[in-house]
């Protein structure tokens, strides 16, 4: 079965100040348990903010490192999941359910990409 990487994109500058609502963790926990029991979830995690990140760039034969935050970037990867699904439609369905758990006034998006098997 194919594997998919889902990257959750957020705008760090516009994260809601109130944080996660109390029922969010309960709903997220239930969904993650369901995905795991279905044998789909291989790994998932949220990422620390870009203020704690470093970009490593290869350009013109040289390496450079830039410490965050990266103010020129509007959207960043805020989390990811690695799943094994029967097809892309199933991966998108799980992603849809994940996004719908979040409060309606939040804005986030997800990119679902199949992993190239070599």
N, CA, C and O atoms as a printed pandas DataFrame, in Angstrom:
     atom_number atom_name residue_name chain_id  residue_number  x_coord  y_coord  z_coord
0              1         N          UNK        A               1    0.843   -1.197    0.000
1              2        CA          UNK        A               1    0.000    0.000    0.000
2              3         C          UNK        A               1    0.879    1.247    0.000
3              4         O          UNK        A               1    1.938    1.268    0.626
4              5         N          UNK        A               2    0.436    2.275   -0.699
5              6        CA          UNK        A               2    1.235    3.502   -0.762
6              7         C          UNK        A               2    1.261    4.251    0.568
7              8         O          UNK        A               2    0.337    4.163    1.377
8              9         N          UNK        A               3    2.342    4.983    0.762
9             10        CA          UNK        A               3    2.488    5.840    1.941
10            11         C          UNK        A               3    2.325    7.289    1.516
11            12         O          UNK        A               3    2.657    7.664    0.392
12            13         N          UNK        A               4    1.805    8.104    2.440
13            14        CA          UNK        A               4    1.544    9.512    2.164
14            15         C          UNK        A               4    2.096   10.375    3.288
15            16         O          UNK        A               4    1.976   10.035    4.465
16            17         N          UNK        A               5    2.692   11.478    2.915
17            18        CA          UNK        A               5    3.129   12.488    3.870
18            19         C          UNK        A               5    2.138   13.640    3.786
19            20         O          UNK        A               5    1.921   14.206    2.715
20            21         N          UNK        A               6    1.548   13.977    4.903
21            22        CA          UNK        A               6    0.636   15.115    4.967
22            23         C          UNK        A               6    1.316   16.191    5.792
23            24         O          UNK        A               6    1.682   15.971    6.946
24            25         N          UNK        A               7    1.481   17.356    5.186
25            26        CA          UNK        A               7    2.119   18.492    5.863
26            27         C          UNK        A               7    1.045   19.525    6.179
27            28         O          UNK        A               7    0.320   19.981    5.294
28            29         N          UNK        A               8    0.957   19.881    7.447
29            30        CA          UNK        A               8   -0.033   20.853    7.898
30            31         C          UNK        A               8    0.613   22.232    7.840
31            32         O          UNK        A               8    1.614   22.495    8.506
32            33         N          UNK        A               9    0.021   23.103    7.035
33            34        CA          UNK        A               9    0.566   24.451    6.840
34            35         C          UNK        A               9   -0.206   25.451    7.691
35            36         O          UNK        A               9   -1.437   25.465    7.714
36            37         N          UNK        A              10    0.564   26.293    8.394
37            38        CA          UNK        A              10   -0.021   27.321    9.245
38            39         C          UNK        A              10    0.681   28.654    8.994
39            40         O          UNK        A              10    1.781   28.688    8.442
40            41         N          UNK        A              11    0.052   29.729    9.395
41            42        CA          UNK        A              11    0.672   31.045    9.398
42            43         C          UNK        A              11    0.995   31.352   10.855
43            44         O          UNK        A              11    0.106   31.707   11.629
44            45         N          UNK        A              12    2.266   31.216   11.228
45            46        CA          UNK        A              12    2.664   31.406   12.631
46            47         C          UNK        A              12    2.299   32.785   13.167
47            48         O          UNK        A              12    2.046   32.946   14.361
48            49         N          UNK        A              13    2.273   33.775   12.283
49            50        CA          UNK        A              13    1.997   35.145   12.733
50            51         C          UNK        A              13    0.531   35.351   13.089
51            52         O          UNK        A              13    0.192   36.323   13.765
52            53         N          UNK        A              14   -0.338   34.458   12.650
53            54        CA          UNK        A              14   -1.768   34.627   12.891
54            55         C          UNK        A              14   -2.383   33.470   13.661
55            56         O          UNK        A              14   -3.562   33.164   13.484
56            57         N          UNK        A              15   -1.600   32.828   14.511
57            58        CA          UNK        A              15   -2.165   31.765   15.337
58            59         C          UNK        A              15   -3.092   32.380   16.381
59            60         O          UNK        A              15   -2.772   33.426   16.946
60            61         N          UNK        A              16   -4.222   31.755   16.644
61            62        CA          UNK        A              16   -5.159   32.295   17.628
62            63         C          UNK        A              16   -4.516   32.393   19.017
63            64         O          UNK        A              16   -3.908   31.437   19.499
64            65         N          UNK        A              17   -4.657   33.548   19.641
65            66        CA          UNK        A              17   -4.052   33.786   20.956
66            67         C          UNK        A              17   -4.642   32.891   22.040
67            68         O          UNK        A              17   -3.972   32.568   23.021
68            69         N          UNK        A              18   -5.902   32.491   21.855
69            70        CA          UNK        A              18   -6.569   31.694   22.884
70            71         C          UNK        A              18   -6.111   30.245   22.921
71            72         O          UNK        A              18   -6.464   29.509   23.843
72            73         N          UNK        A              19   -5.333   29.827   21.934
73            74        CA          UNK        A              19   -4.828   28.457   21.907
74            75         C          UNK        A              19   -5.922   27.460   21.566
75            76         O          UNK        A              19   -6.933   27.814   20.961
76            77         N          UNK        A              20   -5.712   26.217   21.958
77            78        CA          UNK        A              20   -6.667   25.161   21.653
78            79         C          UNK        A              20   -7.825   25.189   22.643
79            80         O          UNK        A              20   -7.601   25.345   23.843
80            81         N          UNK        A              21   -9.055   25.041   22.164
81            82        CA          UNK        A              21  -10.189   24.958   23.084
82            83         C          UNK        A              21  -10.133   23.644   23.864
83            84         O          UNK        A              21   -9.525   22.679   23.402
84            85         N          UNK        A              22  -10.754   23.598   25.030
85            86        CA          UNK        A              22  -10.651   22.408   25.896
86            87         C          UNK        A              22  -11.072   21.104   25.224
87            88         O          UNK        A              22  -10.446   20.070   25.458
88            89         N          UNK        A              23  -12.103   21.126   24.404
89            90        CA          UNK        A              23  -12.592   19.890   23.787
90            91         C          UNK        A              23  -11.736   19.448   22.595
91            92         O          UNK        A              23  -11.897   18.335   22.095
92            93         N          UNK        A              24  -10.832   20.311   22.143
93            94        CA          UNK        A              24  -10.006   19.991   20.985
94            95         C          UNK        A              24   -9.148   18.753   21.227
95            96         O          UNK        A              24   -9.117   17.849   20.392
96            97         N          UNK        A              25   -8.459   18.706   22.353
97            98        CA          UNK        A              25   -7.572   17.577   22.641
98            99         C          UNK        A              25   -8.344   16.262   22.695
99           100         O          UNK        A              25   -7.843   15.230   22.248
100          101         N          UNK        A              26   -9.547   16.292   23.234
101          102        CA          UNK        A              26  -10.367   15.086   23.313
102          103         C          UNK        A              26  -10.747   14.599   21.909
103          104         O          UNK        A              26  -10.630   13.413   21.604
104          105         N          UNK        A              27  -11.205   15.533   21.054
105          106        CA          UNK        A              27  -11.575   15.167   19.687
106          107         C          UNK        A              27  -10.362   14.678   18.896
107          108         O          UNK        A              27  -10.460   13.711   18.141
108          109         N          UNK        A              28   -9.218   15.348   19.068
109          110        CA          UNK        A              28   -8.002   14.948   18.359
110          111         C          UNK        A              28   -7.550   13.570   18.827
111          112         O          UNK        A              28   -7.183   12.724   18.012
112          113         N          UNK        A              29   -7.576   13.346   20.125
113          114        CA          UNK        A              29   -7.190   12.041   20.656
114          115         C          UNK        A              29   -8.052   10.918   20.109
115          116         O          UNK        A              29   -7.544    9.844   19.788
116          117         N          UNK        A              30   -9.365   11.160   20.001
117          118        CA          UNK        A              30  -10.279   10.144   19.479
118          119         C          UNK        A              30   -9.977    9.849   18.010
119          120         O          UNK        A              30   -9.981    8.688   17.601
120          121         N          UNK        A              31   -9.717   10.889   17.215
121          122        CA          UNK        A              31   -9.403   10.673   15.804
122          123         C          UNK        A              31   -8.083    9.928   15.642
123          124         O          UNK        A              31   -7.991    8.998   14.841
124          125         N          UNK        A              32   -7.069   10.326   16.389
125          126        CA          UNK        A              32   -5.771    9.643   16.286
126          127         C          UNK        A              32   -5.888    8.178   16.700
127          128         O          UNK        A              32   -5.232    7.315   16.116
128          129         N          UNK        A              33   -6.708    7.894   17.691
129          130        CA          UNK        A              33   -6.928    6.507   18.104
130          131         C          UNK        A              33   -7.618    5.726   16.977
131          132         O          UNK        A              33   -7.257    4.583   16.698
132          133         N          UNK        A              34   -8.603    6.344   16.340
133          134        CA          UNK        A              34   -9.314    5.696   15.235
134          135         C          UNK        A              34   -8.375    5.421   14.057
135          136         O          UNK        A              34   -8.400    4.333   13.483
136          137         N          UNK        A              35   -7.548    6.409   13.701
137          138        CA          UNK        A              35   -6.616    6.239   12.586
138          139         C          UNK        A              35   -5.610    5.131   12.896
139          140         O          UNK        A              35   -5.278    4.328   12.024
140          141         N          UNK        A              36   -5.132    5.089   14.125
141          142        CA          UNK        A              36   -4.164    4.069   14.536
142          143         C          UNK        A              36   -4.794    2.680   14.501
143          144         O          UNK        A              36   -4.190    1.737   13.990
144          145         N          UNK        A              37   -6.009    2.550   15.043
145          146        CA          UNK        A              37   -6.696    1.251   15.045
146          147         C          UNK        A              37   -6.998    0.775   13.627
147          148         O          UNK        A              37   -7.049   -0.428   13.371
148          149         N          UNK        A              38   -7.201    1.724   12.698
149          150        CA          UNK        A              38   -7.456    1.366   11.295
150          151         C          UNK        A              38   -6.185    0.913   10.583
151          152         O          UNK        A              38   -6.241    0.460    9.440
152          153         N          UNK        A              39   -5.033    1.033   11.261
153          154        CA          UNK        A              39   -3.765    0.608   10.670
154          155         C          UNK        A              39   -3.209    1.581    9.648
155          156         O          UNK        A              39   -2.370    1.216    8.825
156          157         N          UNK        A              40   -3.679    2.825    9.699
157          158        CA          UNK        A              40   -3.286    3.829    8.710
158          159         C          UNK        A              40   -2.104    4.666    9.198
159          160         O          UNK        A              40   -1.153    4.889    8.449
160          161         N          UNK        A              41   -2.157    5.124   10.432
161          162        CA          UNK        A              41   -1.160    6.061   10.960
162          163         C          UNK        A              41    0.169    5.364   11.230
163          164         O          UNK        A              41    0.228    4.369   11.952
164          165         N          UNK        A              42    1.231    5.903   10.640
165          166        CA          UNK        A              42    2.578    5.411   10.897
166          167         C          UNK        A              42    3.311    6.333   11.868
167          168         O          UNK        A              42    4.078    5.866   12.710
168          169         N          UNK        A              43    3.074    7.656   11.750
169          170        CA          UNK        A              43    3.712    8.630   12.634
170          171         C          UNK        A              43    3.019    9.976   12.461
171          172         O          UNK        A              43    2.499   10.276   11.386
172          173         N          UNK        A              44    3.012   10.782   13.510
173          174        CA          UNK        A              44    2.470   12.132   13.433
174          175         C          UNK        A              44    3.061   12.969   14.555
175          176         O          UNK        A              44    3.391   12.448   15.621
176          177         N          UNK        A              45    3.194   14.267   14.311
177          178        CA          UNK        A              45    3.692   15.168   15.359
178          179         C          UNK        A              45    3.489   16.613   14.926
179          180         O          UNK        A              45    3.412   16.921   13.737
180          181         N          UNK        A              46    3.405   17.478   15.906
181          182        CA          UNK        A              46    3.453   18.910   15.657
182          183         C          UNK        A              46    4.914   19.338   15.705
183          184         O          UNK        A              46    5.755   18.638   16.269
184          185         N          UNK        A              47    5.210   20.475   15.119
185          186        CA          UNK        A              47    6.584   20.972   15.086
186          187         C          UNK        A              47    6.709   22.231   15.937
187          188         O          UNK        A              47    5.756   22.997   16.074
188          189         N          UNK        A              48    7.890   22.435   16.505
189          190        CA          UNK        A              48    8.160   23.655   17.259
190          191         C          UNK        A              48    8.150   24.846   16.305
191          192         O          UNK        A              48    8.316   24.664   15.099
192          193         N          UNK        A              49    7.960   26.055   16.821
193          194        CA          UNK        A              49    7.904   27.226   15.940
194          195         C          UNK        A              49    9.226   27.467   15.214
195          196         O          UNK        A              49   10.279   26.990   15.635
196          197         N          UNK        A              50    9.146   28.221   14.111
197          198        CA          UNK        A              50   10.345   28.492   13.319
198          199         C          UNK        A              50   11.357   29.332   14.085
199          200         O          UNK        A              50   12.521   29.394   13.689
200          201         N          UNK        A              51   10.950   29.972   15.160
201          202        CA          UNK        A              51   11.911   30.717   15.977
202          203         C          UNK        A              51   12.971   29.784   16.571
203          204         O          UNK        A              51   14.035   30.237   16.992
204          205         N          UNK        A              52   12.677   28.487   16.603
205          206        CA          UNK        A              52   13.618   27.499   17.130
206          207         C          UNK        A              52   14.232   26.646   16.012
207          208         O          UNK        A              52   14.859   25.622   16.286
208          209         N          UNK        A              53   14.054   27.062   14.766
209          210        CA          UNK        A              53   14.524   26.278   13.621
210          211         C          UNK        A              53   15.769   26.896   12.993
211          212         O          UNK        A              53   16.107   28.050   13.256
212          213         N          UNK        A              54   16.435   26.117   12.169
213          214        CA          UNK        A              54   17.560   26.576   11.362
214          215         C          UNK        A              54   17.368   26.056    9.949
215          216         O          UNK        A              54   17.083   24.875    9.753
216          217         N          UNK        A              55   17.523   26.934    8.960
217          218        CA          UNK        A              55   17.496   26.528    7.564
218          219         C          UNK        A              55   18.923   26.323    7.099
219          220         O          UNK        A              55   19.793   27.165    7.321
220          221         N          UNK        A              56   19.147   25.201    6.455
221          222        CA          UNK        A              56   20.461   24.891    5.889
222          223         C          UNK        A              56   20.294   24.930    4.372
223          224         O          UNK        A              56   19.474   24.202    3.814
224          225         N          UNK        A              57   21.077   25.785    3.708
225          226        CA          UNK        A              57   20.930   26.009    2.273
226          227         C          UNK        A              57   22.227   25.670    1.550
227          228         O          UNK        A              57   23.315   26.009    2.015
228          229         N          UNK        A              58   22.101   24.999    0.410
229          230        CA          UNK        A              58   23.221   24.707   -0.481
230          231         C          UNK        A              58   23.027   25.585   -1.706
231          232         O          UNK        A              58   22.032   25.441   -2.416
232          233         N          UNK        A              59   23.970   26.499   -1.967
233          234        CA          UNK        A              59   23.875   27.406   -3.100
234          235         C          UNK        A              59   25.271   27.807   -3.557
235          236         O          UNK        A              59   26.126   28.149   -2.741
236          237         N          UNK        A              60   25.491   27.764   -4.852
237          238        CA          UNK        A              60   26.788   28.116   -5.430
238          239         C          UNK        A              60   27.940   27.355   -4.784
239          240         O          UNK        A              60   29.024   27.904   -4.590
240          241         N          UNK        A              61   27.699   26.088   -4.453
241          242        CA          UNK        A              61   28.751   25.247   -3.895
242          243         C          UNK        A              61   29.083   25.534   -2.438
243          244         O          UNK        A              61   30.122   25.097   -1.945
244          245         N          UNK        A              62   28.219   26.260   -1.746
245          246        CA          UNK        A              62   28.478   26.593   -0.340
246          247         C          UNK        A              62   27.247   26.290    0.509
247          248         O          UNK        A              62   26.112   26.348    0.034
248          249         N          UNK        A              63   27.498   25.970    1.766
249          250        CA          UNK        A              63   26.438   25.748    2.747
250          251         C          UNK        A              63   26.289   27.023    3.577
251          252         O          UNK        A              63   27.278   27.634    3.982
252          253         N          UNK        A              64   25.044   27.410    3.821
253          254        CA          UNK        A              64   24.790   28.507    4.757
254          255         C          UNK        A              64   23.681   28.083    5.703
255          256         O          UNK        A              64   22.810   27.293    5.338
256          257         N          UNK        A              65   23.715   28.608    6.913
257          258        CA          UNK        A              65   22.713   28.314    7.924
258          259         C          UNK        A              65   22.062   29.620    8.365
259          260         O          UNK        A              65   22.743   30.612    8.626
260          261         N          UNK        A              66   20.738   29.603    8.442
261          262        CA          UNK        A              66   19.986   30.775    8.875
262          263         C          UNK        A              66   19.071   30.361   10.011
263          264         O          UNK        A              66   18.240   29.465    9.857
264          265         N          UNK        A              67   19.227   31.019   11.156
265          266        CA          UNK        A              67   18.367   30.723   12.296
266          267         C          UNK        A              67   17.037   31.444   12.145
267          268         O          UNK        A              67   16.976   32.557   11.622
268          269         N          UNK        A              68   15.968   30.795   12.613
269          270        CA          UNK        A              68   14.632   31.372   12.568
270          271         C          UNK        A              68   14.461   32.426   13.638
271          272         O          UNK        A              68   15.345   32.601   14.477
272          273         N          UNK        A              69   13.352   33.127   13.627
273          274        CA          UNK        A              69   12.198   32.888   12.763
274          275         C          UNK        A              69   12.437   33.419   11.362
275          276         O          UNK        A              69   13.308   34.260   11.138
276          277         N          UNK        A              70   11.654   32.918   10.430
277          278        CA          UNK        A              70   11.806   33.270    9.029
278          279         C          UNK        A              70   10.674   34.218    8.640
279          280         O          UNK        A              70    9.628   33.785    8.156
280          281         N          UNK        A              71   10.889   35.484    8.852
281          282        CA          UNK        A              71    9.829   36.476    8.674
282          283         C          UNK        A              71    9.356   36.604    7.234
283          284         O          UNK        A              71    8.235   37.052    6.994
284          285         N          UNK        A              72   10.186   36.220    6.272
285          286        CA          UNK        A              72    9.782   36.328    4.874
286          287         C          UNK        A              72    8.806   35.227    4.465
287          288         O          UNK        A              72    8.230   35.283    3.379
288          289         N          UNK        A              73    8.618   34.243    5.312
289          290        CA          UNK        A              73    7.749   33.111    4.998
290          291         C          UNK        A              73    6.394   33.305    5.654
291          292         O          UNK        A              73    6.301   33.466    6.871
292          293         N          UNK        A              74    5.343   33.290    4.841
293          294        CA          UNK        A              74    4.005   33.438    5.394
294          295         C          UNK        A              74    3.524   32.123    5.991
295          296         O          UNK        A              74    3.139   32.076    7.159
296          297         N          UNK        A              75    3.543   31.054    5.198
297          298        CA          UNK        A              75    3.096   29.752    5.675
298          299         C          UNK        A              75    4.292   28.866    5.988
299          300         O          UNK        A              75    5.292   28.871    5.270
300          301         N          UNK        A              76    4.173   28.107    7.070
301          302        CA          UNK        A              76    5.219   27.159    7.442
302          303         C          UNK        A              76    4.564   25.816    7.764
303          304         O          UNK        A              76    3.355   25.734    7.982
304          305         N          UNK        A              77    5.377   24.777    7.788
305          306        CA          UNK        A              77    4.884   23.458    8.185
306          307         C          UNK        A              77    4.781   23.445    9.704
307          308         O          UNK        A              77    5.787   23.602   10.395
308          309         N          UNK        A              78    3.582   23.260   10.224
309          310        CA          UNK        A              78    3.353   23.245   11.671
310          311         C          UNK        A              78    3.257   21.845   12.235
311          312         O          UNK        A              78    3.323   21.664   13.451
312          313         N          UNK        A              79    3.102   20.847   11.374
313          314        CA          UNK        A              79    3.001   19.461   11.811
314          315         C          UNK        A              79    2.942   18.559   10.586
315          316         O          UNK        A              79    2.887   19.032    9.451
316          317         N          UNK        A              80    2.956   17.265   10.834
317          318        CA          UNK        A              80    2.949   16.314    9.733
318          319         C          UNK        A              80    2.322   15.011   10.192
319          320         O          UNK        A              80    2.173   14.758   11.387
320          321         N          UNK        A              81    1.959   14.194    9.219
321          322        CA          UNK        A              81    1.611   12.805    9.505
322          323         C          UNK        A              81    2.151   11.941    8.379
323          324         O          UNK        A              81    2.244   12.372    7.230
324          325         N          UNK        A              82    2.496   10.741    8.724
325          326        CA          UNK        A              82    2.931    9.735    7.764
326          327         C          UNK        A              82    1.920    8.604    7.866
327          328         O          UNK        A              82    1.754    8.004    8.928
328          329         N          UNK        A              83    1.246    8.316    6.758
329          330        CA          UNK        A              83    0.192    7.305    6.790
330          331         C          UNK        A              83    0.361    6.326    5.641
331          332         O          UNK        A              83    1.035    6.600    4.648
332          333         N          UNK        A              84   -0.274    5.176    5.813
333          334        CA          UNK        A              84   -0.276    4.158    4.765
334          335         C          UNK        A              84   -1.739    3.892    4.438
335          336         O          UNK        A              84   -2.481    3.344    5.253
336          337         N          UNK        A              85   -2.140    4.288    3.238
337          338        CA          UNK        A              85   -3.540    4.215    2.832
338          339         C          UNK        A              85   -3.678    3.412    1.548
339          340         O          UNK        A              85   -2.702    3.204    0.826
340          341         N          UNK        A              86   -4.899    2.962    1.269
341          342        CA          UNK        A              86   -5.105    2.178    0.045
342          343         C          UNK        A              86   -4.914    3.038   -1.203
343          344         O          UNK        A              86   -4.506    2.536   -2.250
344          345         N          UNK        A              87   -5.215    4.362   -1.087
345          346        CA          UNK        A              87   -5.044    5.261   -2.220
346          347         C          UNK        A              87   -5.058    6.710   -1.725
347          348         O          UNK        A              87   -5.244    6.974   -0.537
348          349         N          UNK        A              88   -4.857    7.641   -2.660
349          350        CA          UNK        A              88   -4.804    9.054   -2.309
350          351         C          UNK        A              88   -6.150    9.551   -1.773
351          352         O          UNK        A              88   -6.184   10.408   -0.891
352          353         N          UNK        A              89   -7.239    9.028   -2.290
353          354        CA          UNK        A              89   -8.565    9.434   -1.820
354          355         C          UNK        A              89   -8.728    9.149   -0.323
355          356         O          UNK        A              89   -9.285    9.968    0.408
356          357         N          UNK        A              90   -8.246    7.994    0.128
357          358        CA          UNK        A              90   -8.338    7.674    1.551
358          359         C          UNK        A              90   -7.458    8.620    2.373
359          360         O          UNK        A              90   -7.867    9.071    3.443
360          361         N          UNK        A              91   -6.255    8.923    1.879
361          362        CA          UNK        A              91   -5.365    9.849    2.595
362          363         C          UNK        A              91   -6.012   11.230    2.716
363          364         O          UNK        A              91   -5.908   11.879    3.757
364          365         N          UNK        A              92   -6.672   11.673    1.660
365          366        CA          UNK        A              92   -7.345   12.973    1.685
366          367         C          UNK        A              92   -8.528   12.951    2.643
367          368         O          UNK        A              92   -8.783   13.943    3.325
368          369         N          UNK        A              93   -9.248   11.849    2.708
369          370        CA          UNK        A              93  -10.386   11.742    3.629
370          371         C          UNK        A              93   -9.933   11.856    5.086
371          372         O          UNK        A              93  -10.562   12.566    5.871
372          373         N          UNK        A              94   -8.857   11.170    5.454
373          374        CA          UNK        A              94   -8.340   11.289    6.825
374          375         C          UNK        A              94   -7.883   12.719    7.090
375          376         O          UNK        A              94   -8.094   13.243    8.184
376          377         N          UNK        A              95   -7.264   13.349    6.107
377          378        CA          UNK        A              95   -6.807   14.733    6.257
378          379         C          UNK        A              95   -7.996   15.672    6.447
379          380         O          UNK        A              95   -7.949   16.570    7.288
380          381         N          UNK        A              96   -9.047   15.472    5.679
381          382        CA          UNK        A              96  -10.263   16.283    5.831
382          383         C          UNK        A              96  -10.800   16.187    7.251
383          384         O          UNK        A              96  -11.144   17.197    7.864
384          385         N          UNK        A              97  -10.868   14.974    7.764
385          386        CA          UNK        A              97  -11.381   14.773    9.125
386          387         C          UNK        A              97  -10.480   15.435   10.160
387          388         O          UNK        A              97  -10.966   15.983   11.149
388          389         N          UNK        A              98   -9.164   15.385    9.935
389          390        CA          UNK        A              98   -8.221   16.046   10.837
390          391         C          UNK        A              98   -8.453   17.558   10.846
391          392         O          UNK        A              98   -8.527   18.167   11.913
392          393         N          UNK        A              99   -8.566   18.161    9.671
393          394        CA          UNK        A              99   -8.758   19.612    9.585
394          395         C          UNK        A              99  -10.075   20.037   10.223
395          396         O          UNK        A              99  -10.131   21.075   10.884
396          397         N          UNK        A             100  -11.130   19.256   10.038
397          398        CA          UNK        A             100  -12.450   19.622   10.569
398          399         C          UNK        A             100  -12.528   19.610   12.093
399          400         O          UNK        A             100  -13.463   20.172   12.663
400          401         N          UNK        A             101  -11.579   18.992   12.752
401          402        CA          UNK        A             101  -11.551   18.996   14.223
402          403         C          UNK        A             101  -11.204   20.382   14.758
403          404         O          UNK        A             101  -11.601   20.737   15.868
404          405         N          UNK        A             102  -10.472   21.159   13.982
405          406        CA          UNK        A             102  -10.019   22.482   14.416
406          407         C          UNK        A             102  -11.189   23.474   14.439
407          408         O          UNK        A             102  -12.146   23.320   13.681
408          409         N          UNK        A             103  -11.114   24.490   15.307
409          410        CA          UNK        A             103  -12.175   25.502   15.356
410          411         C          UNK        A             103  -12.399   26.141   13.986
411          412         O          UNK        A             103  -11.452   26.352   13.228
412          413         N          UNK        A             104  -13.657   26.447   13.678
413          414        CA          UNK        A             104  -14.038   26.948   12.350
414          415         C          UNK        A             104  -13.372   28.277   12.006
415          416         O          UNK        A             104  -13.160   28.563   10.828
416          417         N          UNK        A             105  -13.036   29.093   13.002
417          418        CA          UNK        A             105  -12.446   30.408   12.718
418          419         C          UNK        A             105  -10.932   30.335   12.491
419          420         O          UNK        A             105  -10.320   31.353   12.169
420          421         N          UNK        A             106  -10.315   29.161   12.650
421          422        CA          UNK        A             106   -8.900   29.009   12.374
422          423         C          UNK        A             106   -8.697   28.817   10.868
423          424         O          UNK        A             106   -9.598   28.365   10.162
424          425         N          UNK        A             107   -7.509   29.163   10.394
425          426        CA          UNK        A             107   -7.156   28.911    8.998
426          427         C          UNK        A             107   -5.893   28.064    8.969
427          428         O          UNK        A             107   -4.850   28.471    9.481
428          429         N          UNK        A             108   -5.992   26.896    8.373
429          430        CA          UNK        A             108   -4.836   26.040    8.148
430          431         C          UNK        A             108   -5.126   25.202    6.912
431          432         O          UNK        A             108   -6.279   25.024    6.521
432          433         N          UNK        A             109   -4.080   24.701    6.315
433          434        CA          UNK        A             109   -4.248   23.867    5.134
434          435         C          UNK        A             109   -3.321   22.672    5.249
435          436         O          UNK        A             109   -2.430   22.632    6.097
436          437         N          UNK        A             110   -3.544   21.712    4.390
437          438        CA          UNK        A             110   -2.719   20.508    4.401
438          439         C          UNK        A             110   -2.334   20.149    2.971
439          440         O          UNK        A             110   -3.126   20.293    2.040
440          441         N          UNK        A             111   -1.121   19.688    2.823
441          442        CA          UNK        A             111   -0.636   19.194    1.539
442          443         C          UNK        A             111   -0.434   17.689    1.688
443          444         O          UNK        A             111    0.314   17.244    2.558
444          445         N          UNK        A             112   -1.097   16.912    0.844
445          446        CA          UNK        A             112   -1.011   15.448    0.892
446          447         C          UNK        A             112   -0.192   15.008   -0.309
447          448         O          UNK        A             112   -0.543   15.289   -1.454
448          449         N          UNK        A             113    0.912   14.309   -0.031
449          450        CA          UNK        A             113    1.795   13.868   -1.124
450          451         C          UNK        A             113    2.148   12.400   -0.947
451          452         O          UNK        A             113    2.514   11.960    0.143
452          453         N          UNK        A             114    2.031   11.656   -2.031
453          454        CA          UNK        A             114    2.425   10.252   -1.987
454          455         C          UNK        A             114    3.945   10.168   -1.972
455          456         O          UNK        A             114    4.627   10.946   -2.639
456          457         N          UNK        A             115    4.460    9.225   -1.213
457          458        CA          UNK        A             115    5.902    9.032   -1.105
458          459         C          UNK        A             115    6.361    8.138   -2.260
459          460         O          UNK        A             115    5.800    7.065   -2.481
460          461         N          UNK        A             116    7.358    8.574   -2.974
461          462        CA          UNK        A             116    7.897    7.798   -4.094
462          463         C          UNK        A             116    8.626    6.577   -3.543
463          464         O          UNK        A             116    9.585    6.705   -2.782
464          465         N          UNK        A             117    8.175    5.433   -3.924
465          466        CA          UNK        A             117    8.806    4.175   -3.485
466          467         C          UNK        A             117    9.886    3.811   -4.476
467          468         O          UNK        A             117    9.611    3.644   -5.664
468          469         N          UNK        A             118   11.097    3.688   -4.008
469          470        CA          UNK        A             118   12.234    3.413   -4.892
470          471         C          UNK        A             118   12.538    1.933   -4.924
471          472         O          UNK        A             118   13.464    1.507   -5.614
